[in-house]
Amino acid sequence: MLYPENVGEKLGFNEIRELLRHECLSTMGKNLVDKIQFITNYELLKKLLSQTAEFKEILLNDAPFPSSNYIDIQYLVNKIRVEGTFLSEEDFFSLTLVLTTVFQTIRYFKEREELYPHLQTLLEGLVVEQKILKEIDAVIDPKGKIRPNASPELQKIIREIASAESESRRRLDAIFKNAIKEGWSADGSLTIRDGRLVIPVLAEHKRKMKGLIHDESATGQTIYLEPAEVFELNNKVRDLEFEKRREIIRILTSLTNEVRPYSSLLSTYHNLLTKIDFIRAKASLAIKLDASMPILKNEPYFKLSNARHPLLYLNFKQSGQTIVPLNIKIDLKARIVLVSGPNAGGKSVCMKTVGLLQLMLQAGMLIPADNFSEAGIFKRILVDIGDDQSIESDLSTYSAHLTKMKTFVEMASYHSLIMIDEFGTGTDPQFGGPIAEAVLQVLNQKKAKGVITTHYSNLKLFANNTDGLENASMLFDNTHMQPMYVLQMGKPGSSYAFEIAQKIGLPEQVLKLAKVKIGDQQKKVDTLLVDLEREKKQLYDTKIEIERRQKRLNELLEENKKLKEYYEENRKKLVNDAKIQAQDILKNANKLVENTIAEIRTTKAEKEATKQVRQKLVEEQQKLQLKPAKQIKKRELEPIAVGDWIKLIDSDTTGKVIELNKTNAVIAIGELMSVVKLNRLEKIQSKDKVQNTKSTYAEYQIQQRSNFSPEIDVRGMRGEEALYEIEKYLDRAVMMSQSSLRIIHGRGDGILRKLIRDYLKKYSAVSHIEDEHPDRGGDGISIVNLK
C-alpha cells in the first residue's frame, strides 16, 4: 500500500515511469508500464528482478536479441474469433511478422536454456505451432501481398486479366496511332479517366471516332474517348477484377477459418511479446542508470551501498558531473534514521533517494546501487513531503501535516516504511517540536522503519537517547562553508544557521542580536554540534587519506609480489645456466691441466719448457676471466638498435629486433614475437644465422598462406569475444598480404555488425568496408578491403 495516492509524484517515480515507457518498443509494453504495481510478495518480486537482471546480461554481453516487429495483434485475435469475418492481406502480414519474432525469441532462449533460468520460465507450457506461419506463408508473400498462385482459380483469373489488358492496350495503341496520323488527336498521350484507358481527341473530330466519351478538358477543346473496339475488352477486364477480388476474399476467409482454432495460442504469443518488451525496457533503463540487482531479503530493512538518485544521476551524467553516492542502513536495531544538517545540504535528496529506490525495487526494477547492497520488502510506504495545504479543504500547511501524522500513527507497523521531510515544521517550534517528538515515539514503539529529516534539536536529543532511533547528518565543510552531500551515520548535525547567514552577508549587527536572543542551552547544543561536525570532517578527511595510502600500499605489495615471482622464476634459470657454464669451465680447465702435466712429463721437466707451459696456463686462465668483460665492452661499443639481428646469450636462438622500450626489446623469432631484457641479448653479424632465420620465417609464411582462410564466422559470439577473434584474424591477414576478408556476423538487430564496423574503421590497414552481394548474405556479411 502507498500513502498518499500521489507518492509516485512526490518521490519522482512518475519520471522513472516515463523513462521506462520511452524504452519500450511497442504500445503493449508501454501499456504494461502504466499498470506497474507495488509488489509485496517476496517470491514474485525476486523472480521479476532476476528476469530483469538476466535480460540486462543479454543486452550487455550476449548476441543481439530479436527486437523488431513488436506489433499489437490483440485486435486481430479478437477479429479472428468472430465467425464469418476475415483478415485482410495487411492483417495477415502483421501476424506473420509477429509470429516470426515470437519463434526467433523462443529459439533464442532454447539455445541458452541454462544461462537464463528465470527468463526461461516465460516459455513454460508454451506450445510452438509453426503450422500457423506455414499456412499464412502459402497465401501471403514476403511483401504482404496475396500470392498469384494462392488458388488455381485466382491464377486463372490473373492470366485472363493480363491477356485482356494486353489485347486492349494493343488495339488502343493502334487506334491512337491512326488518330495521330489523321490529325484527330490532341497533344498528349493515353490517359486514364474513371479507371479506363482513353484517347485525348480534339472536340471537332469527336464524331469521326466511335466510342464512349468519359470526360473533357476545362476549355472543352479536348474530349477523352474510349474507343468502341476496346470498350468490351475493358468491361471484361473490370469484370475480371471484380471476380479476382471475390476470389481473394474467399481465400482470405478460408485462411482465417484455418487460423481461428489458434486464436488462444495467438493471444499467448501476444502476451509473451508484451512481457518480453516490458522486461527488455527495464533492463535497458537499468543499463543507462548503471543499476543492478541487490541482495533481496524477505524482511523490512535495507543496507544501501553507493546508492544514487536515478534522476540526478542521469542529469549529472549529461553535464559531465559526478554524483555523491549515498550509504545508509536501516535494520532491526536502528529502525528510524533522523537526518539533520544544514539547509541545501542534501537531507531531502537523501530521503527521496531511499524512498524512490525502494519504490523502484518493489515495482520489479533494478536500482542504481552496488550489487552487494541489501534490500528488503515493506508492506506500506507512507510519505509526507512538501506543502499539501488546500483552500478547498480548509487545510493549512500544518493541518495537512497533522492529518498525515494521524494516518501514519494509525497505519504504522513493523512492515511500514515512513518518509517525513522537515518533521514538525509549519507551526510554533515550542509546540511543534514536542508534538513531533510524541509522534516519533509512537512510531518507534510500533517498530516502524523510516527516514526523517529535521532541524529540531529536541528530536536530535530524543533520537540520541532512544533505542531504535539513529541520528545521522549531512557533512558540512567548515573551512569553505559549503555542503559535502555525504551522509554520516551516528551523530546529529548542526543547521549552521549563523555560519550560512554570515556567508550570505547578513549584517554583523543582526547576527549579534540573534546570538543574544537565542537561549544559552540551545547555543551550547548548537556549538557542540558544530564541534562534532568539525571532528567528523577531520575524521572523514583522515579516513580518505588512510584509504588512499592503503590503496598505494596494496599496489606496492602487489608490484613487489610480481617482482619476487619474476626473480624466483629467473633465478632458477640463471642458477641452472651458471651450473652448466661452470661445468664447461671445469671440464676445459681439467683438460688444460692434464695437457700441461703431460707436456711437463714429455719434456722431463726442463726448466725453459716448464716455464713456457706455465705461461700458457696463465694465458688460458686470463682468457676465461676476461671473456665476460670483453662481452660487456663489446655491448657498450655496439649497442643494439631496431633492425639488428641478435642472439640470446643463454641459447642459440636468433631473431631480429622489432622495437626497443627502455630495458626491454621486442624481437621476432621466426613466427613468434617476444619481449626480452636487453642484457640477455647479443648482437650478431653471422650471415648464416640471419639467412637461416629468414628461411625459417619464409617457410612459415608459405605454410600460413596455404592454411589461411579469408573468411571468419563470429555469429553467436559476444561483442568483446568477436572483436578479439577479428583482431587476431586481421593481424594474420595483414601478415599474409590478403586483399580482402569476409566477416560473417549475421543480421539480427545490427548491433554486432555496427560494433565490428566501428572497430574496423579505426584499423589503419583497412581501406573500406561494404556489404556482401544480397544473393550471398547481404548486410549479414561484411567485406573488408585491406590496403
C-alpha positions in Angstrom: 0.0 0.0 0.0 1.2 3.5 -0.8 0.0 6.6 1.0 -0.9 9.2 -0.2 -2.0 8.3 -3.7 0.5 10.7 -5.3 3.5 9.0 -3.7 4.9 8.5 -7.2 4.8 12.2 -7.9 6.4 13.2 -4.6 9.2 10.7 -4.9 9.9 11.1 -8.6 8.6 7.7 -9.6 6.4 9.2 -12.3 9.5 10.5 -14.1 11.0 7.0 -13.8 7.8 5.5 -15.3 8.1 7.9 -18.2 11.7 7.0 -18.8 10.7 3.3 -18.8 7.9 4.0 -21.3 10.4 5.6 -23.6 12.5 2.3 -23.6 9.6 0.2 -24.7 9.4 -1.0 -28.4 5.6 -1.4 -28.5 2.4 0.1 -27.3 1.7 -3.1 -25.4 4.9 -2.6 -23.4 4.0 1.0 -22.7 0.5 0.0 -21.5 2.1 -2.5 -19.2 4.3 0.3 -17.7 1.2 2.2 -16.9 -0.1 -0.9 -14.9 3.1 -1.2 -12.7 2.1 -2.3 -9.2 3.6 -2.1 -5.8 4.7 -5.7 -5.2 4.9 -7.2 -1.6 5.2 -10.9 -2.5 8.9 -11.9 -2.0 8.9 -14.8 -4.4 7.2 -12.9 -7.2 9.5 -9.8 -6.7 12.6 -12.0 -6.7 11.5 -13.6 -10.0 10.8 -10.3 -11.7 14.1 -8.7 -10.5 16.1 -11.8 -11.6 14.4 -11.7 -15.1 15.4 -8.1 -15.5 19.0 -8.8 -14.3 19.3 -11.7 -16.8 18.0 -9.5 -19.7 20.5 -6.8 -18.7 23.2 -9.5 -19.1 21.8 -10.4 -22.6 21.9 -6.7 -23.7 25.4 -6.2 -22.4 27.2 -9.4 -23.3 25.2 -11.8 -25.5 24.3 -11.9 -29.1 21.6 -9.4 -30.3 18.1 -10.2 -29.1 15.2 -10.1 -31.6 13.8 -6.6 -31.2 11.8 -5.9 -34.3 8.1 -6.2 -35.1 6.6 -5.9 -31.6 3.2 -5.3 -33.1 -0.1 -5.3 -31.1 -2.1 -8.1 -32.6 -4.8 -8.5 -29.9 -7.3 -6.7 -32.0 -6.6 -9.2 -34.9 -7.1 -12.1 -32.5 -10.5 -10.6 -31.4 -11.4 -10.2 -35.0 -10.5 -13.8 -35.9 -12.7 -15.1 -33.1 -15.9 -13.7 -34.8 -17.3 -16.3 -37.2 -17.8 -15.0 -40.8 -15.1 -12.3 -40.5 -11.8 -12.4 -42.4 -8.4 -10.7 -42.0 -7.0 -8.5 -44.8 -3.7 -9.1 -46.5 -2.2 -6.4 -44.3 -3.5 -8.1 -41.2 -2.0 -11.4 -42.1 1.3 -9.7 -42.9 1.4 -8.2 -39.4 0.5 -11.6 -38.0 3.4 -13.1 -40.0 5.9 -10.5 -38.6 4.8 -11.1 -35.0 5.0 -14.9 -35.3 8.5 -14.7 -36.8 9.6 -12.6 -33.9 8.0 -14.9 -31.4 9.6 -18.0 -32.9 13.0 -16.2 -33.0 12.6 -15.3 -29.3 11.7 -18.9 -28.4 14.7 -20.2 -30.3 17.0 -17.7 -28.7 16.1 -18.9 -25.2 16.1 -22.6 -26.1 19.7 -22.2 -27.3 20.6 -20.7 -23.9 18.4 -22.8 -21.7 20.9 -23.0 -18.8 22.1 -19.4 -19.0 18.8 -17.6 -18.2 16.6 -19.8 -16.0 14.3 -17.1 -14.8 13.6 -15.8 -18.3 13.1 -19.4 -19.4 10.0 -19.6 -17.1 8.2 -17.3 -19.6 8.2 -20.2 -22.0 6.8 -22.8 -19.6 3.8 -24.5 -21.1 4.1 -22.6 -24.3 3.1 -24.5 -27.5 5.3 -23.8 -30.5 3.0 -24.1 -33.5 4.9 -23.4 -36.7 1.9 -24.6 -38.8 0.2 -21.2 -38.5 3.2 -19.5 -40.1 3.3 -22.1 -42.9 -0.4 -21.7 -43.7 -0.1 -17.9 -43.9 3.1 -18.1 -45.9 1.4 -20.3 -48.5 -1.1 -17.4 -49.2 0.8 -14.2 -48.3 4.1 -13.3 -49.9 7.1 -11.7 -48.1 5.8 -8.2 -49.2 2.4 -8.7 -47.6 0.5 -9.3 -50.8 -1.6 -12.3 -51.7 0.3 -14.8 -53.9 -0.9 -15.1 -57.5 -0.9 -18.9 -57.1 -2.8 -18.8 -53.8 -5.5 -20.8 -55.6 -5.9 -22.3 -59.2 -9.0 -20.0 -59.8 -7.0 -16.9 -58.8 -4.2 -17.9 -61.0 -6.6 -18.4 -63.9 -8.3 -15.0 -63.4 -4.9 -13.2 -63.2 -3.8 -14.7 -66.5 -7.1 -13.7 -68.2 -6.8 -10.2 -66.9 -3.3 -9.9 -68.2 -4.4 -11.3 -71.6 -7.4 -8.9 -71.8 -5.3 -5.9 -70.8 -2.6 -6.8 -73.3 -5.2 -7.1 -76.1 -6.9 -3.9 -75.1 -3.7 -2.0 -75.0 -2.6 -3.3 -78.3 -5.8 -2.2 -80.0 -5.8 1.1 -78.2 -2.3 1.8 -79.3 -3.2 1.1 -83.0 -6.3 3.4 -82.8 -4.2 6.1 -81.1 -1.5 6.0 -83.8 -4.2 6.2 -86.5 -5.8 9.2 -84.7 -2.5 11.0 -84.6 -1.9 10.2 -88.2 -5.3 11.6 -89.2 -4.8 14.7 -87.0 -7.7 13.9 -84.8 -5.8 13.5 -81.5 -4.8 16.4 -79.2 -1.3 16.8 -77.9 -0.5 14.4 -75.2 -0.7 10.6 -74.7 -3.0 7.9 -73.5 -4.5 8.8 -70.1 -6.9 7.3 -67.6 -10.5 8.5 -66.7 -12.8 6.7 -64.4 -10.3 3.9 -64.3 -10.5 3.4 -68.0 -7.7 4.0 -70.5 -8.8 6.7 -73.0 -7.6 8.7 -76.0 -7.4 12.6 -76.0 -9.3 13.7 -79.1 -9.9 17.2 -80.5 -13.5 18.2 -79.9 -14.2 18.9 -83.6 -13.2 15.3 -84.6 -15.2 13.5 -81.9 -17.8 12.3 -84.5 -15.1 10.7 -86.5 -14.4 8.1 -83.8 -16.9 5.7 -82.3 -16.7 5.3 -78.6 -17.7 6.5 -75.2 -16.8 10.0 -74.0 -15.7 9.9 -70.3 -14.5 13.5 -69.8 -13.5 16.7 -71.4 -10.8 19.3 -70.7 -11.5 22.6 -68.8 -11.6 24.5 -72.1 -13.8 22.0 -73.9 -11.4 21.7 -76.7 -10.3 18.1 -75.9 -12.5 15.2 -75.1 -11.4 11.9 -73.6 -12.8 9.0 -75.5 -12.8 5.2 -75.0 -13.0 3.6 -78.5 -15.8 1.2 -79.0 -13.4 -1.5 -80.2 -11.8 -1.7 -76.7 -14.9 -0.9 -74.7 -16.0 -4.5 -74.4 -12.4 -5.6 -73.6 -12.2 -3.1 -70.8 -15.5 -4.2 -69.5 -14.2 -7.7 -69.5 -11.1 -6.6 -67.5 -13.3 -4.8 -65.0 -15.5 -7.9 -64.5 -12.4 -10.0 -64.1 -11.1 -7.5 -61.5 -14.3 -7.9 -59.5 -14.1 -11.7 -59.9 -10.5 -11.5 -58.7 -11.5 -9.5 -55.6 -14.2 -12.0 -54.8 -11.7 -14.9 -55.1 -9.2 -13.1 -52.8 -11.9 -12.6 -50.2 -12.8 -16.3 -50.5 -9.1 -17.2 -50.0 -8.7 -14.8 -47.0 -11.9 -16.1 -45.4 -10.7 -19.7 -45.8 -7.3 -18.8 -44.3 -9.0 -17.0 -41.4 -11.0 -20.1 -40.8 -7.8 -22.2 -40.7 -6.2 -19.8 -38.2 -9.3 -19.4 -36.0 -8.6 -22.5 -33.8 -5.3 -21.0 -32.9 -6.7 -17.7 -31.5 -6.0 -18.6 -27.9 -2.4 -19.5 -28.8 -2.0 -16.2 -30.7 -3.1 -14.4 -27.5 -0.5 -16.3 -25.6 2.2 -15.3 -28.2 1.0 -11.7 -27.9 1.3 -11.8 -24.1 4.8 -13.2 -24.4 6.0 -10.4 -26.6 4.4 -7.9 -24.3 6.2 -9.3 -21.2 9.5 -9.5 -23.2 9.2 -5.9 -24.3 8.5 -4.8 -20.7 11.4 -6.7 -19.2 13.7 -5.6 -22.0 12.8 -2.0 -21.3 13.5 -2.4 -17.6 16.9 -3.9 -18.5 17.7 -1.2 -21.0 16.9 1.6 -18.4 19.0 -0.3 -15.8 22.0 -0.1 -18.2 21.5 3.7 -18.6 21.2 4.1 -14.8 24.1 1.8 -14.0 21.6 -0.1 -11.9 21.9 -3.7 -10.6 20.0 -6.2 -8.5 20.7 -6.0 -4.8 20.6 -9.0 -2.4 16.9 -9.3 -1.8 15.7 -10.2 1.8 12.3 -11.1 3.0 12.5 -8.6 5.9 11.6 -4.9 6.1 15.1 -3.4 6.1 17.8 -2.2 3.8 21.5 -1.5 3.6 22.4 0.6 0.5 25.9 1.0 -0.7 26.9 3.7 -3.2 23.2 4.4 -3.9 22.4 7.2 -6.4 19.3 9.1 -7.1 18.4 7.9 -10.7 17.1 11.2 -12.0 20.1 13.2 -10.5 22.4 10.5 -11.9 21.1 11.0 -15.5 21.1 14.8 -15.2 24.7 14.8 -13.9 25.8 12.3 -16.5 24.6 14.6 -19.3 26.5 17.6 -17.8 29.7 15.5 -17.1 29.4 15.9 -13.3 29.8 13.2 -10.6 27.1 12.4 -8.1 28.0 11.8 -4.5 26.8 8.3 -3.6 24.7 7.5 -0.5 25.5 4.9 2.1 22.6 4.3 4.5 21.4 1.4 6.6 18.1 0.7 8.4 17.9 -2.5 10.4 16.1 -4.1 13.4 18.1 -2.0 15.9 18.3 1.4 14.1 14.8 1.4 12.7 14.3 5.1 12.1 17.1 7.4 10.8 16.8 11.1 11.8 18.8 13.1 9.3 19.8 16.7 10.3 22.3 19.2 8.9 22.5 22.5 7.0 19.9 23.8 4.6 20.6 22.7 1.0 22.9 20.1 2.3 21.1 17.1 0.7 18.8 15.9 3.5 15.7 15.8 1.3 17.6 14.2 -1.6 18.9 11.6 0.8 15.4 10.7 2.0 13.9 10.8 -1.5 16.7 8.6 -2.8 15.8 5.9 -0.3 12.1 6.2 -1.0 12.4 6.2 -4.8 14.8 3.3 -4.8 12.5 1.2 -2.6 9.6 2.1 -4.8 11.5 1.1 -7.9 12.7 -2.1 -6.3 9.2 -3.2 -5.3 8.0 -2.4 -8.8 10.4 -5.0 -10.1 13.1 -2.6 -11.3 16.9 -2.7 -10.7 18.3 0.1 -8.7 21.4 2.3 -9.0 23.4 0.9 -6.1 26.2 -1.7 -5.6 25.0 -5.3 -6.3 26.1 -6.3 -2.8 23.6 -3.8 -1.3 20.8 -5.5 0.7 17.1 -4.6 0.3 14.0 -5.9 2.0 10.3 -5.7 1.4 7.8 -3.3 3.0 4.1 -3.7 3.1 3.4 0.0 3.2 5.3 3.2 2.2 3.9 6.3 3.9 5.2 9.7 2.7 4.9 13.3 3.9 6.8 15.5 1.6 6.0 19.1 0.5 3.2 21.5 1.3 -0.2 19.9 1.0 -2.3 22.9 2.1 -5.7 23.1 0.5 -8.1 26.1 0.3 -11.0 23.9 -0.8 -10.5 21.5 2.2 -9.7 24.4 4.6 -6.3 22.9 5.4 -3.3 24.9 6.4 0.2 23.6 5.9 0.5 22.4 9.5 -3.1 21.0 9.4 -2.2 19.0 6.3 0.9 17.6 8.1 -1.1 16.7 11.2 -3.7 14.9 9.1 -0.9 12.7 7.6 0.7 12.2 11.1 -2.7 10.9 12.3 -2.8 8.4 9.4 0.8 7.4 9.9 0.2 6.7 13.6 -2.8 4.6 12.8 -1.3 2.6 9.9 2.4 2.3 11.0 3.6 -1.2 11.7 6.7 -3.4 11.7 6.4 -3.7 7.9 6.0 0.1 7.2 8.5 2.5 5.7 7.9 6.1 6.6 9.3 9.2 4.9 8.8 12.6 6.5 10.5 15.8 5.3 11.1 18.7 7.7 9.4 16.9 10.6 7.4 19.2 12.9 7.6 22.4 10.9 4.7 24.7 10.0 3.8 25.9 13.5 5.4 27.4 16.6 8.5 25.3 17.3 7.7 25.5 21.0 4.7 23.3 20.3 5.6 21.7 17.0 8.8 20.1 18.5 7.0 18.2 21.4 4.2 17.0 19.1 6.7 15.8 16.6 8.7 14.1 19.4 5.5 12.3 20.6 4.6 11.1 17.1 8.2 9.8 16.7 8.0 8.0 20.0 4.7 6.2 18.9 6.2 5.3 15.5 9.2 3.9 17.2 7.0 1.9 19.7 5.2 0.4 16.7 8.7 -0.7 15.3 8.1 1.2 12.0 11.1 1.9 9.8 11.8 5.2 8.2 13.9 8.2 7.2 13.0 11.6 8.7 14.7 15.0 8.1 14.5 17.7 10.8 16.2 20.8 12.2 14.6 20.4 15.7 17.2 19.9 18.5 14.7 18.1 20.8 14.3 15.4 18.2 18.1 15.0 17.8 18.4 14.6 21.6 15.5 12.2 21.7 17.0 10.1 19.0 20.3 10.1 20.8 18.8 8.7 24.0 16.2 6.3 22.5 16.8 2.7 21.3 15.5 2.1 17.7 16.3 5.7 16.6 19.6 6.7 14.9 20.9 10.2 14.3 22.6 11.0 11.0 23.9 14.2 9.5 24.9 15.6 6.1 28.6 16.6 6.3 29.5 20.3 6.0 32.9 21.8 5.1 33.5 24.4 7.9 36.5 25.8 6.0 34.8 26.6 2.7 31.3 26.9 4.2 29.7 24.6 1.8 27.8 21.2 2.0 29.6 18.0 1.0 26.4 15.9 0.4 27.9 13.0 2.3 25.7 11.2 4.9 27.4 10.4 8.2 25.6 7.9 10.4 25.7 8.0 14.2 25.8 11.8 15.0 23.4 14.7 14.6 24.3 17.7 12.5 24.1 21.4 13.1 21.9 23.6 10.9 24.8 26.1 10.6 22.3 28.9 10.6 24.7 31.6 11.8 27.5 30.4 9.6 25.4 30.4 6.5 23.9 33.8 7.3 27.3 35.2 7.8 28.5 33.8 4.4 25.4 35.2 2.7 26.3 38.6 4.1 23.7 39.3 6.8 24.9 42.4 8.7 27.0 41.7 11.8 24.6 43.7 14.0 21.8 41.4 13.1 23.9 38.3 13.8 24.9 39.6 17.2 21.4 40.4 18.2 20.3 37.0 17.1 23.0 35.3 19.2 21.9 37.3 22.3 18.3 36.3 21.8 19.0 32.6 21.4 18.9 30.6 24.7 22.2 29.5 26.4 21.1 25.9 26.3 20.4 26.0 22.6 23.6 27.8 22.0 25.6 25.2 23.8 23.8 22.4 21.9 24.5 24.1 18.6 28.1 24.8 19.5 28.5 21.1 20.5 27.0 20.0 17.2 29.4 22.3 15.2 32.4 20.9 17.1 31.2 17.4 16.4 30.7 18.3 12.8 34.3 19.6 12.6 35.6 16.5 14.2 33.6 14.3 11.8 35.1 16.3 8.9 38.6 15.8 10.2 37.9 12.1 10.7 36.4 11.8 7.2 39.5 13.5 5.7 41.8 11.3 7.7 39.8 8.2 6.6 40.1 9.2 2.9 43.8 9.8 3.3 44.3 6.4 5.0 42.3 4.7 2.3 44.5 6.4 -0.4 47.6 5.3 1.4 46.3 1.8 1.9 45.5 1.6 -1.8 49.0 2.7 -2.7 50.5 0.2 -0.2 48.4 -2.6 -1.7 49.7 -1.6 -5.2 53.3 -1.6 -4.0 52.8 -5.0 -2.3 51.3 -6.4 -5.5 54.2 -5.0 -7.5 56.7 -6.4 -5.1 54.9 -9.8 -5.2 55.2 -9.8 -9.0 58.9 -8.8 -8.9 59.6 -11.5 -6.4 57.8 -14.1 -8.6 59.8 -12.9 -11.6 63.0 -13.0 -9.6 62.3 -16.6 -8.4 61.4 -17.7 -11.8 64.5 -16.3 -13.4 66.8 -17.1 -10.5 66.3 -20.8 -11.1 67.1 -20.5 -14.7 70.2 -18.3 -14.1 71.4 -20.8 -11.5 70.9 -23.7 -13.9 72.7 -21.8 -16.7 75.6 -20.9 -14.3 75.9 -24.5 -13.3 76.1 -25.6 -16.9 78.7 -22.9 -17.7 80.7 -23.8 -14.6 80.8 -27.5 -15.6 82.1 -26.5 -19.0 84.8 -24.3 -17.5 85.8 -27.1 -15.1 85.9 -29.6 -18.0 88.1 -27.3 -20.0 90.3 -26.5 -17.0 90.8 -30.2 -16.3 91.8 -30.8 -19.9 94.2 -27.9 -19.7 95.8 -29.1 -16.5 96.1 -32.7 -17.9 97.7 -31.4 -21.1 100.1 -29.3 -19.1 101.2 -32.2 -16.9 101.6 -34.3 -20.0 103.9 -31.7 -21.6 106.0 -31.4 -18.5 106.5 -35.1 -18.3 107.3 -35.2 -22.0 110.0 -32.6 -21.7 111.1 -34.2 -18.5 110.6 -31.0 -16.5 113.2 -28.9 -18.3 113.3 -25.5 -16.8 112.7 -23.5 -20.0 109.9 -25.8 -21.3 108.2 -25.9 -17.9 108.2 -22.1 -17.9 106.6 -21.9 -21.3 103.9 -24.4 -20.3 103.2 -22.4 -17.1 102.9 -19.2 -19.2 100.4 -20.9 -21.5 98.4 -22.0 -18.5 98.3 -18.4 -17.1 97.2 -17.1 -20.5 94.3 -19.6 -20.7 93.2 -18.5 -17.2 93.2 -14.9 -18.2 91.1 -15.7 -21.3 88.5 -17.3 -19.0 88.4 -14.4 -16.7 88.4 -11.7 -19.4 85.7 -13.3 -21.6 82.6 -11.8 -19.8 84.4 -8.4 -19.6 85.1 -8.4 -23.3 81.4 -9.2 -24.0 80.3 -6.3 -21.8 82.8 -4.0 -23.5 81.6 -5.2 -26.9 78.0 -4.5 -25.8 78.9 -0.9 -24.8 80.7 -0.3 -28.1 78.0 -1.8 -30.2 74.6 -1.0 -28.7 71.6 -2.9 -30.0 69.2 -1.0 -32.3 65.9 -1.7 -34.1 66.6 -3.9 -37.1 69.7 -5.6 -35.7 70.0 -9.4 -35.7 70.6 -10.8 -32.2 71.3 -14.0 -30.4 70.0 -14.9 -26.9 73.1 -15.2 -24.6 71.8 -18.2 -22.8 70.8 -20.2 -26.0 71.5 -20.5 -29.7 68.2 -18.8 -30.6 68.5 -15.9 -33.1 66.0 -13.2 -34.1 65.5 -9.6 -35.3 64.9 -6.5 -33.1 61.4 -5.0 -33.9 61.1 -2.4 -31.1 63.1 -1.1 -28.1 61.5 0.1 -24.9 63.8 1.2 -22.1 65.5 -2.0 -20.9 63.3 -4.3 -23.0 63.3 -5.3 -26.6 60.6 -6.8 -28.8 62.2 -9.4 -31.0 60.8 -11.6 -33.9 62.0 -15.2 -33.6 60.6 -16.9 -36.7 56.8 -16.5 -36.4 57.0 -15.8 -32.7 57.1 -12.2 -31.2 58.7 -12.0 -27.7 59.7 -9.3 -25.2 63.2 -9.9 -23.8 65.5 -7.9 -21.4 68.4 -6.2 -23.3 71.0 -7.7 -21.1 70.0 -11.2 -22.3 70.7 -10.2 -26.0 74.0 -10.3 -28.0 74.3 -8.6 -31.4 75.5 -10.9 -34.1 77.0 -10.5 -37.6 76.8 -14.0 -38.9 75.1 -14.1 -42.3 74.4 -17.8 -41.8 72.2 -17.1 -38.7 70.3 -14.4 -40.5 69.8 -16.5 -43.6 68.7 -19.5 -41.6 66.1 -17.4 -39.6 64.8 -15.7 -42.8 64.5 -19.1 -44.4 62.5 -20.5 -41.5 60.2 -17.5 -41.5 59.7 -17.7 -45.3 58.7 -21.4 -44.9 56.4 -20.4 -42.1 54.8 -17.7 -44.3 54.2 -20.2 -47.1 52.7 -22.7 -44.7 50.4 -20.0 -43.2 49.3 -18.8 -46.6 48.3 -22.3 -47.6 46.3 -22.8 -44.4 44.7 -19.3 -44.2 41.0 -18.9 -45.0 39.8 -15.4 -46.0 36.5 -15.9 -44.0 35.6 -15.8 -40.3 32.3 -16.5 -38.7 31.5 -14.7 -35.4 27.8 -15.3 -35.1 26.7 -16.2 -31.6 29.8 -14.6 -30.1 29.6 -11.8 -27.5 30.9 -8.4 -28.6 34.3 -8.5 -26.9 34.9 -12.1 -27.9 34.1 -11.3 -31.5 36.4 -8.3 -31.6 39.2 -10.3 -30.1 38.9 -13.1 -32.7 38.6 -10.5 -35.5 41.7 -8.6 -34.3 43.8 -11.9 -34.3 42.3 -12.8 -37.7 43.0 -9.3 -39.2 46.6 -9.4 -38.0 47.2 -12.7 -39.7 45.5 -11.4 -42.9 47.8 -8.3 -43.0 50.8 -10.6 -42.5 49.6 -12.8 -45.3 49.1 -9.7 -47.5 45.4 -10.5 -48.1 43.5 -8.0 -50.2 40.0 -8.6 -48.7 38.2 -10.7 -46.0 34.7 -11.9 -45.3 33.3 -11.5 -41.8 30.0 -13.3 -41.1 28.2 -11.6 -38.3 24.5 -12.1 -39.2 21.8 -9.5 -39.3 19.8 -9.6 -36.0 19.4 -6.0 -34.7 22.6 -4.9 -36.4 24.3 -4.3 -33.0 27.2 -6.8 -33.6 27.5 -5.5 -37.2 27.8 -1.9 -36.1 30.3 -2.8 -33.3 32.6 -4.7 -35.7 32.4 -2.0 -38.4 33.1 0.9 -35.9 36.2 -1.1 -34.7 37.4 -1.8 -38.2 37.2 1.9 -39.2 39.9 2.6 -36.6 42.2 0.0 -38.1 44.8 1.7 -40.3 45.2 -1.4 -42.5 41.5 -1.3 -43.6 40.7 0.5 -46.8 36.9 0.3 -46.8 34.0 -1.9 -45.8 31.0 -3.0 -47.8 28.0 -5.4 -47.7 28.2 -8.8 -49.4 26.0 -9.2 -52.5 22.3 -9.7 -51.5 22.3 -13.2 -53.0 25.2 -14.2 -50.9 24.2 -12.8 -47.5 23.7 -9.0 -47.9 24.3 -6.9 -44.8 24.8 -10.1 -42.7 28.3 -10.3 -44.1 30.9 -7.5 -44.2 33.5 -7.5 -47.0 36.7 -5.8 -45.5 39.1 -4.5 -48.2 42.7 -4.1 -47.0 45.2 -1.5 -48.2 
